[in-house]
């Protein structure tokens, strides 16, 4: 899913992966270089999205290939899953206070107007 909740486009995902691979190739040409953790995690995300996209289209073989590639990048990037939820404590207010948040005058319109 993209930022707006719509399914990812296969063309867009392919273009993302291809352009990132070209960029990595251009930067590392002639050098013995490895991907950064962030780059590996980027590829994990894109390959997982490609796998989901292929699965939606019914191409299980291609989806499995993309999951294998995502797994390889996940091992190199040190990915251990999404961040886990944790309870966090907020500081206690220094001074307690009360508020009367009810309007004293009537507004126009029906009583259930939001």
C-alpha positions in Angstrom: 0.0 0.0 0.0 1.2 3.5 -0.8 0.9 6.6 1.4 -2.8 7.1 0.4 -3.9 3.5 1.1 -4.0 2.5 -2.6 -2.3 -0.7 -3.7 1.2 -0.2 -5.1 1.7 -0.1 -8.8 3.8 -2.9 -10.3 5.4 -0.4 -12.7 6.3 2.1 -10.0 7.8 -0.6 -7.8 9.9 -2.0 -10.7 11.1 1.5 -11.5 12.0 2.2 -7.8 14.1 -1.0 -7.6 15.7 -0.5 -11.0 16.6 3.1 -10.4 18.0 2.2 -7.0 20.1 -0.6 -8.4 21.4 1.7 -11.1 22.3 4.3 -8.6 24.1 1.7 -6.4 26.0 0.4 -9.4 27.0 3.9 -10.5 28.3 4.8 -7.0 30.2 1.6 -6.4 31.7 1.3 -9.9 35.4 0.4 -9.7 35.3 0.1 -5.9 34.8 -2.8 -3.5 31.8 -1.3 -1.7 28.8 -2.7 0.2 25.3 -1.3 0.7 24.6 0.7 3.8 22.0 -0.6 6.3 19.5 2.0 5.1 19.9 0.9 1.5 19.4 -2.7 2.4 16.3 -1.8 4.3 15.0 0.2 1.4 15.4 -2.9 -0.9 13.7 -5.1 1.8 10.7 -2.8 1.7 10.5 -2.6 -2.1 11.0 -6.3 -2.7 8.3 -7.1 -0.1 5.9 -4.7 -1.8 6.8 -6.3 -5.2 6.1 -9.8 -3.7 2.7 -8.6 -2.5 1.9 -7.0 -5.9 2.8 -10.2 -7.8 0.8 -12.3 -5.3 -2.3 -10.0 -6.0 -1.8 -10.7 -9.7 -1.6 -14.5 -9.0 2.1 -14.9 -9.9 3.2 -17.0 -6.9 6.6 -18.0 -8.4 7.6 -14.4 -9.0 6.3 -13.4 -5.5 8.5 -16.1 -3.9 11.5 -14.8 -5.9 10.9 -11.3 -4.5 10.5 -12.6 -1.0 13.9 -14.4 -1.3 15.6 -11.2 -2.5 13.9 -9.3 0.4 15.2 -11.9 2.8 18.8 -11.6 1.5 18.7 -7.8 2.0 17.1 -8.2 5.4 20.0 -10.4 6.6 22.5 -7.9 5.3 20.7 -4.9 6.7 20.1 -6.4 10.2 16.3 -6.1 9.9 14.5 -7.8 12.8 11.0 -6.9 12.0 8.9 -3.8 12.4 9.3 -1.7 15.6 7.5 -3.1 18.6 5.0 -1.1 20.6 6.1 0.0 24.0 4.4 1.6 26.9 5.9 5.0 27.7 5.4 7.1 30.7 4.6 10.8 30.5 5.9 13.2 33.1 3.4 14.2 35.8 2.2 17.7 35.5 3.9 20.0 38.1 0.6 21.6 39.1 -2.9 20.1 39.0 -5.6 22.3 37.6 -9.2 22.0 36.5 -11.0 23.4 33.5 -14.6 24.3 32.9 -14.7 23.5 29.1 -18.5 23.9 28.7 -19.8 26.9 26.7 -22.0 29.2 28.6 -23.8 30.6 25.6 -25.9 28.6 23.1 -24.6 28.3 19.5 -27.0 28.3 16.6 -27.9 25.0 14.9 -29.1 21.6 16.0 -27.8 20.2 19.2 -25.9 17.4 17.5 -24.0 19.7 15.1 -20.4 18.8 15.2 
